[in-house]
């Protein structure tokens, strides 16, 4: 997983090997990390995955 944006020391927005965007959290996960850095999977405690179906419904309803 590559870091796209470091939210805090404990949360990072990443792009997975499959190309999906996720928010991962874990103790010290984002400490001294920058965009493009590889995130250690052993430190990840939670993974929040973007749901494309929900996003598409929101776009359809707002048009």
Jmol script that loads the backbone (N, CA, C; Angstrom):
load data "model"
ATOM      1  N   UNK A   1       0.839  -1.176   0.000  1.00  0.00           N
ATOM      2  CA  UNK A   1       0.000   0.000   0.000  1.00  0.00           C
ATOM      3  C   UNK A   1       0.882   1.237   0.000  1.00  0.00           C
ATOM      4  N   UNK A   2       0.543   2.176  -0.891  1.00  0.00           N
ATOM      5  CA  UNK A   2       1.290   3.423  -0.975  1.00  0.00           C
ATOM      6  C   UNK A   2       0.476   4.559  -0.380  1.00  0.00           C
ATOM      7  N   UNK A   3       1.128   5.413   0.382  1.00  0.00           N
ATOM      8  CA  UNK A   3       0.462   6.547   1.013  1.00  0.00           C
ATOM      9  C   UNK A   3       0.111   7.605  -0.031  1.00  0.00           C
ATOM     10  N   UNK A   4      -1.146   8.047  -0.016  1.00  0.00           N
ATOM     11  CA  UNK A   4      -1.583   9.159  -0.854  1.00  0.00           C
ATOM     12  C   UNK A   4      -1.610  10.450  -0.052  1.00  0.00           C
ATOM     13  N   UNK A   5      -2.045  10.341   1.223  1.00  0.00           N
ATOM     14  CA  UNK A   5      -2.145  11.511   2.090  1.00  0.00           C
ATOM     15  C   UNK A   5      -2.056  11.058   3.540  1.00  0.00           C
ATOM     16  N   UNK A   6      -1.181  11.700   4.303  1.00  0.00           N
ATOM     17  CA  UNK A   6      -1.069  11.392   5.724  1.00  0.00           C
ATOM     18  C   UNK A   6      -2.031  12.309   6.468  1.00  0.00           C
ATOM     19  N   UNK A   7      -3.056  11.729   7.072  1.00  0.00           N
ATOM     20  CA  UNK A   7      -4.063  12.491   7.801  1.00  0.00           C
ATOM     21  C   UNK A   7      -3.534  12.852   9.184  1.00  0.00           C
ATOM     22  N   UNK A   8      -2.925  11.889   9.865  1.00  0.00           N
ATOM     23  CA  UNK A   8      -2.339  12.103  11.189  1.00  0.00           C
ATOM     24  C   UNK A   8      -1.309  11.007  11.439  1.00  0.00           C
ATOM     25  N   UNK A   9      -0.750  11.000  12.647  1.00  0.00           N
ATOM     26  CA  UNK A   9       0.197   9.935  12.999  1.00  0.00           C
ATOM     27  C   UNK A   9      -0.454   8.559  12.982  1.00  0.00           C
ATOM     28  N   UNK A  10      -1.785   8.533  13.085  1.00  0.00           N
ATOM     29  CA  UNK A  10      -2.490   7.260  13.200  1.00  0.00           C
ATOM     30  C   UNK A  10      -3.406   6.933  12.029  1.00  0.00           C
ATOM     31  N   UNK A  11      -3.505   7.805  11.028  1.00  0.00           N
ATOM     32  CA  UNK A  11      -4.409   7.572   9.890  1.00  0.00           C
ATOM     33  C   UNK A  11      -3.763   8.025   8.586  1.00  0.00           C
ATOM     34  N   UNK A  12      -3.893   7.183   7.553  1.00  0.00           N
ATOM     35  CA  UNK A  12      -3.305   7.470   6.243  1.00  0.00           C
ATOM     36  C   UNK A  12      -4.284   7.043   5.155  1.00  0.00           C
ATOM     37  N   UNK A  13      -4.420   7.873   4.124  1.00  0.00           N
ATOM     38  CA  UNK A  13      -5.183   7.489   2.937  1.00  0.00           C
ATOM     39  C   UNK A  13      -4.198   6.814   1.996  1.00  0.00           C
ATOM     40  N   UNK A  14      -4.547   5.602   1.545  1.00  0.00           N
ATOM     41  CA  UNK A  14      -3.625   4.808   0.730  1.00  0.00           C
ATOM     42  C   UNK A  14      -4.290   4.327  -0.550  1.00  0.00           C
ATOM     43  N   UNK A  15      -3.461   3.893  -1.496  1.00  0.00           N
ATOM     44  CA  UNK A  15      -3.914   3.205  -2.706  1.00  0.00           C
ATOM     45  C   UNK A  15      -3.399   1.784  -2.594  1.00  0.00           C
ATOM     46  N   UNK A  16      -4.305   0.805  -2.687  1.00  0.00           N
ATOM     47  CA  UNK A  16      -3.914  -0.603  -2.562  1.00  0.00           C
ATOM     48  C   UNK A  16      -3.281  -1.097  -3.863  1.00  0.00           C
ATOM     49  N   UNK A  17      -2.776  -2.311  -3.817  1.00  0.00           N
ATOM     50  CA  UNK A  17      -2.181  -2.924  -5.003  1.00  0.00           C
ATOM     51  C   UNK A  17      -3.214  -3.106  -6.106  1.00  0.00           C
ATOM     52  N   UNK A  18      -4.496  -3.251  -5.722  1.00  0.00           N
ATOM     53  CA  UNK A  18      -5.585  -3.408  -6.696  1.00  0.00           C
ATOM     54  C   UNK A  18      -6.069  -2.063  -7.235  1.00  0.00           C
ATOM     55  N   UNK A  19      -5.552  -0.965  -6.703  1.00  0.00           N
ATOM     56  CA  UNK A  19      -5.931   0.363  -7.174  1.00  0.00           C
ATOM     57  C   UNK A  19      -7.070   1.008  -6.409  1.00  0.00           C
ATOM     58  N   UNK A  20      -7.535   0.375  -5.334  1.00  0.00           N
ATOM     59  CA  UNK A  20      -8.626   0.935  -4.531  1.00  0.00           C
ATOM     60  C   UNK A  20      -8.085   1.942  -3.525  1.00  0.00           C
ATOM     61  N   UNK A  21      -8.878   2.976  -3.260  1.00  0.00           N
ATOM     62  CA  UNK A  21      -8.507   3.984  -2.280  1.00  0.00           C
ATOM     63  C   UNK A  21      -9.109   3.600  -0.932  1.00  0.00           C
ATOM     64  N   UNK A  22      -8.284   3.626   0.128  1.00  0.00           N
ATOM     65  CA  UNK A  22      -8.724   3.237   1.468  1.00  0.00           C
ATOM     66  C   UNK A  22      -8.143   4.193   2.503  1.00  0.00           C
ATOM     67  N   UNK A  23      -8.788   4.239   3.647  1.00  0.00           N
ATOM     68  CA  UNK A  23      -8.232   4.909   4.817  1.00  0.00           C
ATOM     69  C   UNK A  23      -7.827   3.802   5.778  1.00  0.00           C
ATOM     70  N   UNK A  24      -6.563   3.823   6.196  1.00  0.00           N
ATOM     71  CA  UNK A  24      -6.080   2.828   7.146  1.00  0.00           C
ATOM     72  C   UNK A  24      -5.670   3.535   8.429  1.00  0.00           C
ATOM     73  N   UNK A  25      -5.917   2.872   9.555  1.00  0.00           N
ATOM     74  CA  UNK A  25      -5.542   3.436  10.845  1.00  0.00           C
ATOM     75  C   UNK A  25      -4.748   2.414  11.636  1.00  0.00           C
ATOM     76  N   UNK A  26      -3.935   2.934  12.534  1.00  0.00           N
ATOM     77  CA  UNK A  26      -3.133   2.089  13.406  1.00  0.00           C
ATOM     78  C   UNK A  26      -2.180   2.962  14.189  1.00  0.00           C
ATOM     79  N   UNK A  27      -1.751   2.497  15.325  1.00  0.00           N
ATOM     80  CA  UNK A  27      -0.885   3.267  16.202  1.00  0.00           C
ATOM     81  C   UNK A  27       0.437   3.613  15.508  1.00  0.00           C
ATOM     82  N   UNK A  28       0.679   4.914  15.301  1.00  0.00           N
ATOM     83  CA  UNK A  28       1.921   5.384  14.697  1.00  0.00           C
ATOM     84  C   UNK A  28       2.065   5.104  13.215  1.00  0.00           C
ATOM     85  N   UNK A  29       0.996   4.731  12.560  1.00  0.00           N
ATOM     86  CA  UNK A  29       1.029   4.329  11.152  1.00  0.00           C
ATOM     87  C   UNK A  29       1.559   5.436  10.232  1.00  0.00           C
ATOM     88  N   UNK A  30       1.174   6.679  10.486  1.00  0.00           N
ATOM     89  CA  UNK A  30       1.574   7.780   9.620  1.00  0.00           C
ATOM     90  C   UNK A  30       2.773   8.568  10.110  1.00  0.00           C
ATOM     91  N   UNK A  31       3.378   8.144  11.208  1.00  0.00           N
ATOM     92  CA  UNK A  31       4.504   8.875  11.787  1.00  0.00           C
ATOM     93  C   UNK A  31       5.688   8.893  10.824  1.00  0.00           C
ATOM     94  N   UNK A  32       6.143  10.096  10.478  1.00  0.00           N
ATOM     95  CA  UNK A  32       7.270  10.326   9.557  1.00  0.00           C
ATOM     96  C   UNK A  32       7.051   9.691   8.187  1.00  0.00           C
ATOM     97  N   UNK A  33       5.808   9.648   7.737  1.00  0.00           N
ATOM     98  CA  UNK A  33       5.495   9.132   6.402  1.00  0.00           C
ATOM     99  C   UNK A  33       5.139  10.301   5.490  1.00  0.00           C
ATOM    100  N   UNK A  34       5.371  10.129   4.205  1.00  0.00           N
ATOM    101  CA  UNK A  34       5.048  11.138   3.199  1.00  0.00           C
ATOM    102  C   UNK A  34       4.370  10.451   2.024  1.00  0.00           C
ATOM    103  N   UNK A  35       3.837  11.256   1.121  1.00  0.00           N
ATOM    104  CA  UNK A  35       3.170  10.717  -0.066  1.00  0.00           C
ATOM    105  C   UNK A  35       4.127   9.805  -0.836  1.00  0.00           C
ATOM    106  N   UNK A  36       3.634   8.629  -1.201  1.00  0.00           N
ATOM    107  CA  UNK A  36       4.440   7.676  -1.959  1.00  0.00           C
ATOM    108  C   UNK A  36       5.163   6.648  -1.111  1.00  0.00           C
ATOM    109  N   UNK A  37       5.209   6.861   0.203  1.00  0.00           N
ATOM    110  CA  UNK A  37       5.859   5.886   1.084  1.00  0.00           C
ATOM    111  C   UNK A  37       5.022   4.611   1.174  1.00  0.00           C
ATOM    112  N   UNK A  38       5.697   3.505   1.388  1.00  0.00           N
ATOM    113  CA  UNK A  38       5.024   2.220   1.568  1.00  0.00           C
ATOM    114  C   UNK A  38       4.605   2.100   3.038  1.00  0.00           C
ATOM    115  N   UNK A  39       3.359   1.665   3.259  1.00  0.00           N
ATOM    116  CA  UNK A  39       2.829   1.511   4.608  1.00  0.00           C
ATOM    117  C   UNK A  39       3.022   0.066   5.070  1.00  0.00           C
ATOM    118  N   UNK A  40       3.545  -0.092   6.277  1.00  0.00           N
ATOM    119  CA  UNK A  40       3.771  -1.414   6.863  1.00  0.00           C
ATOM    120  C   UNK A  40       2.425  -2.039   7.236  1.00  0.00           C
ATOM    121  N   UNK A  41       2.070  -3.129   6.591  1.00  0.00           N
ATOM    122  CA  UNK A  41       0.772  -3.782   6.814  1.00  0.00           C
ATOM    123  C   UNK A  41       0.632  -4.339   8.228  1.00  0.00           C
ATOM    124  N   UNK A  42       1.734  -4.613   8.895  1.00  0.00           N
ATOM    125  CA  UNK A  42       1.675  -5.146  10.257  1.00  0.00           C
ATOM    126  C   UNK A  42       1.143  -4.112  11.252  1.00  0.00           C
ATOM    127  N   UNK A  43       1.267  -2.827  10.928  1.00  0.00           N
ATOM    128  CA  UNK A  43       0.811  -1.765  11.831  1.00  0.00           C
ATOM    129  C   UNK A  43      -0.667  -1.420  11.653  1.00  0.00           C
ATOM    130  N   UNK A  44      -1.289  -1.912  10.588  1.00  0.00           N
ATOM    131  CA  UNK A  44      -2.680  -1.557  10.280  1.00  0.00           C
ATOM    132  C   UNK A  44      -3.632  -2.278  11.234  1.00  0.00           C
ATOM    133  N   UNK A  45      -4.519  -1.481  11.864  1.00  0.00           N
ATOM    134  CA  UNK A  45      -5.529  -2.037  12.766  1.00  0.00           C
ATOM    135  C   UNK A  45      -6.915  -2.006  12.135  1.00  0.00           C
ATOM    136  N   UNK A  46      -7.219  -0.968  11.341  1.00  0.00           N
ATOM    137  CA  UNK A  46      -8.523  -0.828  10.678  1.00  0.00           C
ATOM    138  C   UNK A  46      -8.328  -0.406   9.233  1.00  0.00           C
ATOM    139  N   UNK A  47      -9.211  -0.883   8.351  1.00  0.00           N
ATOM    140  CA  UNK A  47      -9.199  -0.491   6.943  1.00  0.00           C
ATOM    141  C   UNK A  47     -10.612  -0.051   6.573  1.00  0.00           C
ATOM    142  N   UNK A  48     -10.736   1.162   6.029  1.00  0.00           N
ATOM    143  CA  UNK A  48     -12.022   1.688   5.584  1.00  0.00           C
ATOM    144  C   UNK A  48     -11.948   1.855   4.071  1.00  0.00           C
ATOM    145  N   UNK A  49     -12.804   1.126   3.337  1.00  0.00           N
ATOM    146  CA  UNK A  49     -12.753   1.082   1.879  1.00  0.00           C
ATOM    147  C   UNK A  49     -13.858   1.948   1.296  1.00  0.00           C
ATOM    148  N   UNK A  50     -13.530   2.707   0.254  1.00  0.00           N
ATOM    149  CA  UNK A  50     -14.503   3.534  -0.450  1.00  0.00           C
ATOM    150  C   UNK A  50     -15.510   2.642  -1.174  1.00  0.00           C
ATOM    151  N   UNK A  51     -16.782   2.969  -1.064  1.00  0.00           N
ATOM    152  CA  UNK A  51     -17.844   2.204  -1.712  1.00  0.00           C
ATOM    153  C   UNK A  51     -18.310   2.965  -2.950  1.00  0.00           C
ATOM    154  N   UNK A  52     -17.937   2.489  -4.121  1.00  0.00           N
ATOM    155  CA  UNK A  52     -18.286   3.161  -5.377  1.00  0.00           C
ATOM    156  C   UNK A  52     -19.794   3.219  -5.592  1.00  0.00           C
ATOM    157  N   UNK A  53     -20.525   2.195  -5.169  1.00  0.00           N
ATOM    158  CA  UNK A  53     -21.980   2.190  -5.365  1.00  0.00           C
ATOM    159  C   UNK A  53     -22.626   3.351  -4.624  1.00  0.00           C
ATOM    160  N   UNK A  54     -22.190   3.624  -3.400  1.00  0.00           N
ATOM    161  CA  UNK A  54     -22.741   4.727  -2.614  1.00  0.00           C
ATOM    162  C   UNK A  54     -22.418   6.055  -3.284  1.00  0.00           C
ATOM    163  N   UNK A  55     -21.201   6.188  -3.761  1.00  0.00           N
ATOM    164  CA  UNK A  55     -20.758   7.418  -4.415  1.00  0.00           C
ATOM    165  C   UNK A  55     -21.591   7.681  -5.672  1.00  0.00           C
ATOM    166  N   UNK A  56     -21.862   6.640  -6.454  1.00  0.00           N
ATOM    167  CA  UNK A  56     -22.660   6.790  -7.671  1.00  0.00           C
ATOM    168  C   UNK A  56     -24.090   7.205  -7.352  1.00  0.00           C
ATOM    169  N   UNK A  57     -24.669   6.671  -6.280  1.00  0.00           N
ATOM    170  CA  UNK A  57     -26.030   7.042  -5.885  1.00  0.00           C
ATOM    171  C   UNK A  57     -26.104   8.514  -5.505  1.00  0.00           C
ATOM    172  N   UNK A  58     -25.104   8.990  -4.813  1.00  0.00           N
ATOM    173  CA  UNK A  58     -25.078  10.397  -4.405  1.00  0.00           C
ATOM    174  C   UNK A  58     -25.009  11.289  -5.641  1.00  0.00           C
ATOM    175  N   UNK A  59     -24.175  10.954  -6.605  1.00  0.00           N
ATOM    176  CA  UNK A  59     -24.037  11.751  -7.823  1.00  0.00           C
ATOM    177  C   UNK A  59     -25.351  11.765  -8.595  1.00  0.00           C
ATOM    178  N   UNK A  60     -26.004  10.637  -8.715  1.00  0.00           N
ATOM    179  CA  UNK A  60     -27.265  10.553  -9.452  1.00  0.00           C
ATOM    180  C   UNK A  60     -28.340  11.402  -8.784  1.00  0.00           C
ATOM    181  N   UNK A  61     -28.429  11.375  -7.475  1.00  0.00           N
ATOM    182  CA  UNK A  61     -29.461  12.113  -6.756  1.00  0.00           C
ATOM    183  C   UNK A  61     -29.240  13.622  -6.779  1.00  0.00           C
ATOM    184  N   UNK A  62     -28.002  14.081  -6.921  1.00  0.00           N
ATOM    185  CA  UNK A  62     -27.730  15.513  -6.879  1.00  0.00           C
ATOM    186  C   UNK A  62     -27.824  16.183  -8.236  1.00  0.00           C
ATOM    187  N   UNK A  63     -27.914  15.412  -9.315  1.00  0.00           N
ATOM    188  CA  UNK A  63     -27.958  16.010 -10.656  1.00  0.00           C
ATOM    189  C   UNK A  63     -29.326  16.513 -11.014  1.00  0.00           C
TER     190      UNK A  63
END
end "model"
wireframe off; spacefill off
backbone 0.3
color backbone group
